[in-house]
Amino acid sequence: MPPKILVKVIRGETVESIHRGNLIVIDGSGETVLSIGDPKVVTYFRSASKPFQALPCLSSGAADAFHFSEEEIAMACASHSGEARHVRIAGLMLERIGLTEAHLHCGAHMPFYEKETERMQRAGEYATQLHNNCSGKHAAMLALAKHVESDVNTYELLENPVQQKILDTVSRFTEIPANKIKIGIDGCCAPNFAVPLQAMAVSFINLMRPDKFDQTTRSACERIVSAMMKFPELIGGTERLDTILMQAAEGKIISKVGADGVWLCGVLPSEQYPTGLAIALKIEDGNDYRARPVVAVDVLQKLSVLSSDLLPELSPMPIKNRRGDVVGRVEAA
């Protein structure tokens, strides 16, 4: 099946552009609840894989050995905005393991949060690697490297035991053999994983319902899910989709975006969905800021996870001119 039109951009009453994509929703038994487009399309997990990149840090005992707090576990799963709290917690993670910002290999970029970027520019401050949205993930990788006594200078390379443990984790949770997973290098310089969209949904079901794994892995999953739900402001940040969704659907979901239009969401078991749900989305053209949030909110509303009166600014999303007048809308198709 080809990708389907998921979003229409309407100016006045004329469709100006469209965004196509693929979407799948499965329940805890693996049954398909909803499928649009091609759920077998192979694409990169990108940052939506962060819970699985963080898991070996917990299951190996590294997180406990370095006394990581629940906030720091959340940061290991985060695509944060580079706000002051995010930078501080990522720095604390490095202090706990006896390393510094210089040991990170994720590169530096200005904060995703525009107000913090503007403040830094006015103050003449430069971004460090702690501002990188993946700095928490990389700090957790360094903790794992020290704990298993692998080379901290090559922790991000695929041949390092750290990345091999992560690849094995992704394989187990997606239920795709490791030798069938295609590898690319992410924006933060670490390996990333291309798998079918449907397998990404399977991974989130396994994260929320880790019954098939050993007790150590189950405990690690429970801690990650708990940390993500308890600290949604760390998973993304001000104005970031993960934070907005988890705060709006408090206690009901875990949400994790990935670059280039990827979104994964786990709906925790409830009376309506006794085995839970997993949602996997890929916007074909990679649009993160217009198409993805509109689809995410629409799907959660149609599944009755979000009430229709929540997040009206995203369902539909208004189009404004330079004066601030509403002149159109971005709506789910």
VOBA-682686 format. One record per residue (C-alpha): x, y, z; residue in three letters; residue number from 0; chain. Coordinates in nm, 2 decimals, m for minus. Layout:
BEGIN
[[X; Y; Z]; 'Ala'; NUM; 'A'],
...
This chain:
BEGIN
[[0.00; 0.00; 0.00]; 'Met'; 0; 'A'],
[[0.13; 0.35; m0.08]; 'Pro'; 1; 'A'],
[[0.14; 0.62; 0.18]; 'Pro'; 2; 'A'],
[[m0.19; 0.80; 0.23]; 'Lys'; 3; 'A'],
[[m0.27; 1.16; 0.26]; 'Ile'; 4; 'A'],
[[m0.28; 1.23; 0.63]; 'Leu'; 5; 'A'],
[[m0.28; 1.61; 0.65]; 'Val'; 6; 'A'],
[[m0.42; 1.89; 0.44]; 'Lys'; 7; 'A'],
[[m0.29; 2.24; 0.45]; 'Val'; 8; 'A'],
[[m0.58; 2.48; 0.37]; 'Ile'; 9; 'A'],
[[m0.55; 2.85; 0.31]; 'Arg'; 10; 'A'],
[[m0.89; 3.01; 0.29]; 'Gly'; 11; 'A'],
[[m1.09; 2.71; 0.16]; 'Glu'; 12; 'A'],
[[m0.83; 2.59; m0.09]; 'Thr'; 13; 'A'],
[[m0.60; 2.30; m0.02]; 'Val'; 14; 'A'],
[[m0.25; 2.44; m0.07]; 'Glu'; 15; 'A'],
[[m0.04; 2.14; 0.01]; 'Ser'; 16; 'A'],
[[m0.06; 1.79; 0.16]; 'Ile'; 17; 'A'],
[[0.15; 1.55; 0.37]; 'His'; 18; 'A'],
[[0.13; 1.18; 0.32]; 'Arg'; 19; 'A'],
[[0.24; 0.91; 0.56]; 'Gly'; 20; 'A'],
[[0.19; 0.57; 0.72]; 'Asn'; 21; 'A'],
[[0.03; 0.49; 1.05]; 'Leu'; 22; 'A'],
[[m0.04; 0.18; 1.25]; 'Ile'; 23; 'A'],
[[m0.21; 0.12; 1.59]; 'Val'; 24; 'A'],
[[m0.19; m0.22; 1.75]; 'Ile'; 25; 'A'],
[[m0.31; m0.36; 2.08]; 'Asp'; 26; 'A'],
[[m0.13; m0.56; 2.35]; 'Gly'; 27; 'A'],
[[m0.21; m0.88; 2.18]; 'Ser'; 28; 'A'],
[[m0.05; m0.76; 1.85]; 'Gly'; 29; 'A'],
[[m0.39; m0.72; 1.68]; 'Glu'; 30; 'A'],
[[m0.41; m0.43; 1.43]; 'Thr'; 31; 'A'],
[[m0.66; m0.16; 1.55]; 'Val'; 32; 'A'],
[[m0.59; 0.09; 1.27]; 'Leu'; 33; 'A'],
[[m0.37; 0.08; 0.96]; 'Ser'; 34; 'A'],
[[m0.33; 0.36; 0.71]; 'Ile'; 35; 'A'],
[[m0.08; 0.34; 0.42]; 'Gly'; 36; 'A'],
[[0.20; 0.09; 0.45]; 'Asp'; 37; 'A'],
[[0.29; m0.02; 0.81]; 'Pro'; 38; 'A'],
[[0.56; m0.24; 0.67]; 'Lys'; 39; 'A'],
[[0.76; 0.05; 0.53]; 'Val'; 40; 'A'],
[[1.12; 0.04; 0.66]; 'Val'; 41; 'A'],
[[1.24; 0.37; 0.81]; 'Thr'; 42; 'A'],
[[1.47; 0.49; 1.09]; 'Tyr'; 43; 'A'],
[[1.36; 0.49; 1.45]; 'Phe'; 44; 'A'],
[[1.56; 0.81; 1.51]; 'Arg'; 45; 'A'],
[[1.50; 0.95; 1.86]; 'Ser'; 46; 'A'],
[[1.19; 0.74; 1.91]; 'Ala'; 47; 'A'],
[[1.44; 0.46; 1.99]; 'Ser'; 48; 'A'],
[[1.58; 0.64; 2.30]; 'Lys'; 49; 'A'],
[[1.40; 0.43; 2.56]; 'Pro'; 50; 'A'],
[[1.56; 0.12; 2.41]; 'Phe'; 51; 'A'],
[[1.90; 0.29; 2.39]; 'Gln'; 52; 'A'],
[[1.86; 0.37; 2.76]; 'Ala'; 53; 'A'],
[[1.75; 0.03; 2.87]; 'Leu'; 54; 'A'],
[[2.09; m0.14; 2.88]; 'Pro'; 55; 'A'],
[[2.21; 0.13; 3.12]; 'Cys'; 56; 'A'],
[[1.94; 0.02; 3.36]; 'Leu'; 57; 'A'],
[[1.94; m0.35; 3.30]; 'Ser'; 58; 'A'],
[[2.32; m0.37; 3.33]; 'Ser'; 59; 'A'],
[[2.32; m0.21; 3.67]; 'Gly'; 60; 'A'],
[[2.50; 0.10; 3.55]; 'Ala'; 61; 'A'],
[[2.22; 0.34; 3.64]; 'Ala'; 62; 'A'],
[[2.21; 0.21; 4.00]; 'Asp'; 63; 'A'],
[[2.59; 0.19; 4.03]; 'Ala'; 64; 'A'],
[[2.61; 0.56; 3.95]; 'Phe'; 65; 'A'],
[[2.30; 0.65; 4.15]; 'His'; 66; 'A'],
[[2.10; 0.79; 3.87]; 'Phe'; 67; 'A'],
[[1.78; 0.95; 3.98]; 'Ser'; 68; 'A'],
[[1.44; 0.91; 3.82]; 'Glu'; 69; 'A'],
[[1.49; 1.25; 3.65]; 'Glu'; 70; 'A'],
[[1.82; 1.13; 3.51]; 'Glu'; 71; 'A'],
[[1.66; 0.82; 3.37]; 'Ile'; 72; 'A'],
[[1.40; 1.04; 3.20]; 'Ala'; 73; 'A'],
[[1.68; 1.25; 3.06]; 'Met'; 74; 'A'],
[[1.84; 0.93; 2.91]; 'Ala'; 75; 'A'],
[[1.52; 0.89; 2.71]; 'Cys'; 76; 'A'],
[[1.48; 1.26; 2.62]; 'Ala'; 77; 'A'],
[[1.50; 1.48; 2.31]; 'Ser'; 78; 'A'],
[[1.52; 1.78; 2.54]; 'His'; 79; 'A'],
[[1.51; 2.15; 2.45]; 'Ser'; 80; 'A'],
[[1.83; 2.27; 2.60]; 'Gly'; 81; 'A'],
[[1.65; 2.46; 2.87]; 'Glu'; 82; 'A'],
[[1.84; 2.53; 3.19]; 'Ala'; 83; 'A'],
[[1.70; 2.23; 3.38]; 'Arg'; 84; 'A'],
[[1.79; 2.00; 3.10]; 'His'; 85; 'A'],
[[2.15; 2.12; 3.08]; 'Val'; 86; 'A'],
[[2.18; 2.09; 3.45]; 'Arg'; 87; 'A'],
[[2.06; 1.74; 3.48]; 'Ile'; 88; 'A'],
[[2.27; 1.62; 3.19]; 'Ala'; 89; 'A'],
[[2.57; 1.77; 3.36]; 'Gly'; 90; 'A'],
[[2.49; 1.60; 3.68]; 'Leu'; 91; 'A'],
[[2.47; 1.27; 3.50]; 'Met'; 92; 'A'],
[[2.83; 1.32; 3.38]; 'Leu'; 93; 'A'],
[[2.95; 1.43; 3.73]; 'Glu'; 94; 'A'],
[[2.81; 1.11; 3.88]; 'Arg'; 95; 'A'],
[[3.02; 0.90; 3.64]; 'Ile'; 96; 'A'],
[[3.33; 1.11; 3.68]; 'Gly'; 97; 'A'],
[[3.33; 1.25; 3.33]; 'Leu'; 98; 'A'],
[[3.28; 1.59; 3.17]; 'Thr'; 99; 'A'],
[[3.11; 1.75; 2.88]; 'Glu'; 100; 'A'],
[[3.43; 1.70; 2.68]; 'Ala'; 101; 'A'],
[[3.37; 1.32; 2.69]; 'His'; 102; 'A'],
[[3.04; 1.36; 2.50]; 'Leu'; 103; 'A'],
[[3.05; 1.28; 2.13]; 'His'; 104; 'A'],
[[2.71; 1.41; 2.03]; 'Cys'; 105; 'A'],
[[2.82; 1.76; 1.90]; 'Gly'; 106; 'A'],
[[2.68; 2.09; 2.00]; 'Ala'; 107; 'A'],
[[2.38; 2.29; 1.88]; 'His'; 108; 'A'],
[[2.17; 2.58; 2.01]; 'Met'; 109; 'A'],
[[1.87; 2.49; 2.23]; 'Pro'; 110; 'A'],
[[1.55; 2.38; 2.05]; 'Phe'; 111; 'A'],
[[1.37; 2.62; 2.29]; 'Tyr'; 112; 'A'],
[[1.38; 2.95; 2.09]; 'Glu'; 113; 'A'],
[[1.36; 3.18; 2.40]; 'Lys'; 114; 'A'],
[[1.67; 3.01; 2.55]; 'Glu'; 115; 'A'],
[[1.85; 3.04; 2.22]; 'Thr'; 116; 'A'],
[[1.76; 3.41; 2.21]; 'Glu'; 117; 'A'],
[[1.87; 3.47; 2.57]; 'Arg'; 118; 'A'],
[[2.21; 3.30; 2.50]; 'Met'; 119; 'A'],
[[2.27; 3.50; 2.18]; 'Gln'; 120; 'A'],
[[2.20; 3.82; 2.37]; 'Arg'; 121; 'A'],
[[2.43; 3.72; 2.65]; 'Ala'; 122; 'A'],
[[2.70; 3.61; 2.40]; 'Gly'; 123; 'A'],
[[2.69; 3.25; 2.52]; 'Glu'; 124; 'A'],
[[2.79; 2.96; 2.31]; 'Tyr'; 125; 'A'],
[[2.61; 2.62; 2.30]; 'Ala'; 126; 'A'],
[[2.79; 2.32; 2.44]; 'Thr'; 127; 'A'],
[[2.73; 1.95; 2.39]; 'Gln'; 128; 'A'],
[[2.51; 1.96; 2.70]; 'Leu'; 129; 'A'],
[[2.26; 2.17; 2.50]; 'His'; 130; 'A'],
[[2.24; 1.89; 2.24]; 'Asn'; 131; 'A'],
[[1.89; 1.73; 2.26]; 'Asn'; 132; 'A'],
[[2.06; 1.39; 2.29]; 'Cys'; 133; 'A'],
[[2.31; 1.47; 2.57]; 'Ser'; 134; 'A'],
[[2.12; 1.27; 2.83]; 'Gly'; 135; 'A'],
[[2.12; 0.97; 2.61]; 'Lys'; 136; 'A'],
[[2.49; 1.00; 2.55]; 'His'; 137; 'A'],
[[2.56; 1.05; 2.92]; 'Ala'; 138; 'A'],
[[2.37; 0.72; 2.98]; 'Ala'; 139; 'A'],
[[2.58; 0.55; 2.71]; 'Met'; 140; 'A'],
[[2.90; 0.67; 2.88]; 'Leu'; 141; 'A'],
[[2.77; 0.54; 3.22]; 'Ala'; 142; 'A'],
[[2.72; 0.20; 3.05]; 'Leu'; 143; 'A'],
[[3.07; 0.21; 2.90]; 'Ala'; 144; 'A'],
[[3.23; 0.28; 3.23]; 'Lys'; 145; 'A'],
[[3.02; 0.02; 3.41]; 'His'; 146; 'A'],
[[3.11; m0.26; 3.16]; 'Val'; 147; 'A'],
[[3.47; m0.13; 3.12]; 'Glu'; 148; 'A'],
[[3.45; m0.06; 2.75]; 'Ser'; 149; 'A'],
[[3.63; 0.23; 2.58]; 'Asp'; 150; 'A'],
[[3.46; 0.56; 2.67]; 'Val'; 151; 'A'],
[[3.65; 0.72; 2.38]; 'Asn'; 152; 'A'],
[[3.47; 0.51; 2.12]; 'Thr'; 153; 'A'],
[[3.14; 0.46; 2.30]; 'Tyr'; 154; 'A'],
[[2.93; 0.58; 2.01]; 'Glu'; 155; 'A'],
[[3.09; 0.34; 1.75]; 'Leu'; 156; 'A'],
[[2.89; 0.04; 1.64]; 'Leu'; 157; 'A'],
[[3.16; m0.21; 1.73]; 'Glu'; 158; 'A'],
[[3.18; m0.08; 2.09]; 'Asn'; 159; 'A'],
[[3.01; m0.32; 2.34]; 'Pro'; 160; 'A'],
[[2.77; m0.03; 2.44]; 'Val'; 161; 'A'],
[[2.63; m0.01; 2.09]; 'Gln'; 162; 'A'],
[[2.62; m0.39; 2.05]; 'Gln'; 163; 'A'],
[[2.41; m0.41; 2.37]; 'Lys'; 164; 'A'],
[[2.18; m0.14; 2.24]; 'Ile'; 165; 'A'],
[[2.14; m0.32; 1.90]; 'Leu'; 166; 'A'],
[[2.06; m0.64; 2.08]; 'Asp'; 167; 'A'],
[[1.79; m0.45; 2.29]; 'Thr'; 168; 'A'],
[[1.63; m0.30; 1.98]; 'Val'; 169; 'A'],
[[1.63; m0.64; 1.82]; 'Ser'; 170; 'A'],
[[1.46; m0.81; 2.11]; 'Arg'; 171; 'A'],
[[1.19; m0.54; 2.15]; 'Phe'; 172; 'A'],
[[1.11; m0.50; 1.78]; 'Thr'; 173; 'A'],
[[1.13; m0.88; 1.73]; 'Glu'; 174; 'A'],
[[1.35; m0.82; 1.43]; 'Ile'; 175; 'A'],
[[1.68; m1.02; 1.41]; 'Pro'; 176; 'A'],
[[1.98; m0.79; 1.46]; 'Ala'; 177; 'A'],
[[2.13; m0.89; 1.13]; 'Asn'; 178; 'A'],
[[1.81; m0.77; 0.95]; 'Lys'; 179; 'A'],
[[1.83; m0.43; 1.11]; 'Ile'; 180; 'A'],
[[1.98; m0.17; 0.88]; 'Lys'; 181; 'A'],
[[2.22; 0.08; 1.06]; 'Ile'; 182; 'A'],
[[2.27; 0.45; 0.99]; 'Gly'; 183; 'A'],
[[2.43; 0.73; 1.18]; 'Ile'; 184; 'A'],
[[2.20; 0.96; 1.36]; 'Asp'; 185; 'A'],
[[2.24; 1.34; 1.39]; 'Gly'; 186; 'A'],
[[2.40; 1.29; 1.74]; 'Cys'; 187; 'A'],
[[2.67; 1.06; 1.58]; 'Cys'; 188; 'A'],
[[2.54; 0.74; 1.74]; 'Ala'; 189; 'A'],
[[2.41; 0.44; 1.54]; 'Pro'; 190; 'A'],
[[2.04; 0.43; 1.46]; 'Asn'; 191; 'A'],
[[1.81; 0.16; 1.34]; 'Phe'; 192; 'A'],
[[1.59; 0.11; 1.03]; 'Ala'; 193; 'A'],
[[1.30; m0.13; 1.09]; 'Val'; 194; 'A'],
[[0.94; m0.17; 0.97]; 'Pro'; 195; 'A'],
[[0.70; 0.08; 1.12]; 'Leu'; 196; 'A'],
[[0.49; m0.21; 1.25]; 'Gln'; 197; 'A'],
[[0.80; m0.33; 1.44]; 'Ala'; 198; 'A'],
[[0.83; 0.00; 1.61]; 'Met'; 199; 'A'],
[[0.48; m0.03; 1.73]; 'Ala'; 200; 'A'],
[[0.56; m0.38; 1.86]; 'Val'; 201; 'A'],
[[0.86; m0.24; 2.05]; 'Ser'; 202; 'A'],
[[0.64; 0.00; 2.24]; 'Phe'; 203; 'A'],
[[0.39; m0.27; 2.33]; 'Ile'; 204; 'A'],
[[0.68; m0.48; 2.46]; 'Asn'; 205; 'A'],
[[0.81; m0.18; 2.66]; 'Leu'; 206; 'A'],
[[0.48; m0.13; 2.83]; 'Met'; 207; 'A'],
[[0.40; m0.50; 2.87]; 'Arg'; 208; 'A'],
[[0.75; m0.66; 2.91]; 'Pro'; 209; 'A'],
[[0.60; m1.00; 3.04]; 'Asp'; 210; 'A'],
[[0.81; m1.21; 2.79]; 'Lys'; 211; 'A'],
[[1.14; m1.08; 2.93]; 'Phe'; 212; 'A'],
[[1.35; m1.17; 3.24]; 'Asp'; 213; 'A'],
[[1.28; m0.99; 3.57]; 'Gln'; 214; 'A'],
[[1.58; m0.75; 3.53]; 'Thr'; 215; 'A'],
[[1.46; m0.64; 3.19]; 'Thr'; 216; 'A'],
[[1.10; m0.61; 3.31]; 'Arg'; 217; 'A'],
[[1.21; m0.39; 3.60]; 'Ser'; 218; 'A'],
[[1.42; m0.17; 3.36]; 'Ala'; 219; 'A'],
[[1.11; m0.12; 3.14]; 'Cys'; 220; 'A'],
[[0.89; m0.03; 3.43]; 'Glu'; 221; 'A'],
[[1.14; 0.23; 3.55]; 'Arg'; 222; 'A'],
[[1.17; 0.39; 3.21]; 'Ile'; 223; 'A'],
[[0.79; 0.41; 3.16]; 'Val'; 224; 'A'],
[[0.75; 0.55; 3.51]; 'Ser'; 225; 'A'],
[[1.02; 0.81; 3.45]; 'Ala'; 226; 'A'],
[[0.88; 0.92; 3.12]; 'Met'; 227; 'A'],
[[0.53; 0.96; 3.27]; 'Met'; 228; 'A'],
[[0.65; 1.14; 3.58]; 'Lys'; 229; 'A'],
[[0.87; 1.39; 3.41]; 'Phe'; 230; 'A'],
[[0.72; 1.47; 3.07]; 'Pro'; 231; 'A'],
[[0.88; 1.82; 3.08]; 'Glu'; 232; 'A'],
[[1.22; 1.65; 3.06]; 'Leu'; 233; 'A'],
[[1.13; 1.42; 2.76]; 'Ile'; 234; 'A'],
[[1.08; 1.72; 2.54]; 'Gly'; 235; 'A'],
[[1.04; 2.05; 2.70]; 'Gly'; 236; 'A'],
[[0.85; 2.38; 2.66]; 'Thr'; 237; 'A'],
[[0.66; 2.38; 2.33]; 'Glu'; 238; 'A'],
[[0.78; 2.02; 2.24]; 'Arg'; 239; 'A'],
[[0.52; 1.76; 2.12]; 'Leu'; 240; 'A'],
[[0.61; 1.48; 2.37]; 'Asp'; 241; 'A'],
[[0.57; 1.71; 2.67]; 'Thr'; 242; 'A'],
[[0.25; 1.87; 2.54]; 'Ile'; 243; 'A'],
[[0.08; 1.53; 2.47]; 'Leu'; 244; 'A'],
[[0.19; 1.36; 2.79]; 'Met'; 245; 'A'],
[[0.08; 1.65; 3.00]; 'Gln'; 246; 'A'],
[[m0.26; 1.67; 2.82]; 'Ala'; 247; 'A'],
[[m0.31; 1.29; 2.86]; 'Ala'; 248; 'A'],
[[m0.16; 1.28; 3.21]; 'Glu'; 249; 'A'],
[[m0.10; 0.92; 3.33]; 'Gly'; 250; 'A'],
[[m0.24; 0.77; 3.01]; 'Lys'; 251; 'A'],
[[0.05; 0.77; 2.75]; 'Ile'; 252; 'A'],
[[0.42; 0.77; 2.69]; 'Ile'; 253; 'A'],
[[0.52; 0.97; 2.38]; 'Ser'; 254; 'A'],
[[0.84; 0.98; 2.19]; 'Lys'; 255; 'A'],
[[0.91; 1.17; 1.87]; 'Val'; 256; 'A'],
[[1.19; 1.09; 1.62]; 'Gly'; 257; 'A'],
[[1.33; 1.33; 1.36]; 'Ala'; 258; 'A'],
[[1.19; 1.33; 1.01]; 'Asp'; 259; 'A'],
[[0.83; 1.28; 1.10]; 'Gly'; 260; 'A'],
[[0.85; 0.97; 1.33]; 'Val'; 261; 'A'],
[[0.62; 0.95; 1.63]; 'Trp'; 262; 'A'],
[[0.57; 0.65; 1.87]; 'Leu'; 263; 'A'],
[[0.31; 0.65; 2.14]; 'Cys'; 264; 'A'],
[[0.22; 0.39; 2.40]; 'Gly'; 265; 'A'],
[[m0.13; 0.40; 2.55]; 'Val'; 266; 'A'],
[[m0.12; 0.23; 2.89]; 'Leu'; 267; 'A'],
[[m0.37; m0.04; 2.97]; 'Pro'; 268; 'A'],
[[m0.71; 0.10; 3.07]; 'Ser'; 269; 'A'],
[[m1.07; m0.01; 3.10]; 'Glu'; 270; 'A'],
[[m1.12; 0.09; 2.73]; 'Gln'; 271; 'A'],
[[m0.79; m0.07; 2.62]; 'Tyr'; 272; 'A'],
[[m0.72; m0.36; 2.87]; 'Pro'; 273; 'A'],
[[m0.40; m0.46; 2.69]; 'Thr'; 274; 'A'],
[[m0.29; m0.11; 2.59]; 'Gly'; 275; 'A'],
[[m0.21; 0.03; 2.25]; 'Leu'; 276; 'A'],
[[0.10; 0.13; 2.05]; 'Ala'; 277; 'A'],
[[0.09; 0.39; 1.78]; 'Ile'; 278; 'A'],
[[0.36; 0.43; 1.51]; 'Ala'; 279; 'A'],
[[0.36; 0.72; 1.26]; 'Leu'; 280; 'A'],
[[0.59; 0.82; 0.98]; 'Lys'; 281; 'A'],
[[0.52; 1.14; 0.78]; 'Ile'; 282; 'A'],
[[0.66; 1.06; 0.44]; 'Glu'; 283; 'A'],
[[0.82; 1.40; 0.37]; 'Asp'; 284; 'A'],
[[0.96; 1.41; 0.73]; 'Gly'; 285; 'A'],
[[0.76; 1.72; 0.84]; 'Asn'; 286; 'A'],
[[0.80; 1.74; 1.22]; 'Asp'; 287; 'A'],
[[0.63; 2.08; 1.29]; 'Tyr'; 288; 'A'],
[[0.31; 2.09; 1.09]; 'Arg'; 289; 'A'],
[[0.20; 1.74; 0.99]; 'Ala'; 290; 'A'],
[[0.31; 1.53; 1.28]; 'Arg'; 291; 'A'],
[[0.14; 1.71; 1.57]; 'Pro'; 292; 'A'],
[[m0.19; 1.74; 1.39]; 'Val'; 293; 'A'],
[[m0.20; 1.37; 1.32]; 'Val'; 294; 'A'],
[[m0.09; 1.28; 1.67]; 'Ala'; 295; 'A'],
[[m0.36; 1.48; 1.83]; 'Val'; 296; 'A'],
[[m0.63; 1.36; 1.59]; 'Asp'; 297; 'A'],
[[m0.54; 1.00; 1.64]; 'Val'; 298; 'A'],
[[m0.54; 1.03; 2.02]; 'Leu'; 299; 'A'],
[[m0.88; 1.21; 2.01]; 'Gln'; 300; 'A'],
[[m1.03; 0.95; 1.78]; 'Lys'; 301; 'A'],
[[m0.91; 0.68; 2.02]; 'Leu'; 302; 'A'],
[[m1.07; 0.87; 2.30]; 'Ser'; 303; 'A'],
[[m0.73; 0.90; 2.48]; 'Val'; 304; 'A'],
[[m0.76; 1.28; 2.45]; 'Leu'; 305; 'A'],
[[m1.09; 1.46; 2.48]; 'Ser'; 306; 'A'],
[[m1.18; 1.67; 2.18]; 'Ser'; 307; 'A'],
[[m1.16; 2.00; 2.38]; 'Asp'; 308; 'A'],
[[m0.79; 1.95; 2.46]; 'Leu'; 309; 'A'],
[[m0.51; 2.10; 2.25]; 'Leu'; 310; 'A'],
[[m0.74; 2.30; 2.02]; 'Pro'; 311; 'A'],
[[m0.44; 2.48; 1.89]; 'Glu'; 312; 'A'],
[[m0.33; 2.16; 1.72]; 'Leu'; 313; 'A'],
[[m0.66; 2.02; 1.60]; 'Ser'; 314; 'A'],
[[m0.67; 2.18; 1.36]; 'Pro'; 315; 'A'],
[[m0.35; 2.40; 1.37]; 'Met'; 316; 'A'],
[[m0.42; 2.76; 1.26]; 'Pro'; 317; 'A'],
[[m0.22; 2.92; 0.98]; 'Ile'; 318; 'A'],
[[m0.15; 3.29; 1.05]; 'Lys'; 319; 'A'],
[[m0.02; 3.57; 0.84]; 'Asn'; 320; 'A'],
[[0.26; 3.80; 0.95]; 'Arg'; 321; 'A'],
[[0.01; 4.02; 1.13]; 'Arg'; 322; 'A'],
[[m0.12; 3.73; 1.34]; 'Gly'; 323; 'A'],
[[m0.46; 3.69; 1.16]; 'Asp'; 324; 'A'],
[[m0.58; 3.33; 1.11]; 'Val'; 325; 'A'],
[[m0.60; 3.27; 0.74]; 'Val'; 326; 'A'],
[[m0.61; 2.90; 0.71]; 'Gly'; 327; 'A'],
[[m0.56; 2.57; 0.89]; 'Arg'; 328; 'A'],
[[m0.37; 2.24; 0.90]; 'Val'; 329; 'A'],
[[m0.61; 1.96; 0.95]; 'Glu'; 330; 'A'],
[[m0.59; 1.58; 0.96]; 'Ala'; 331; 'A'],
[[m0.73; 1.41; 0.65]; 'Ala'; 332; 'A'],
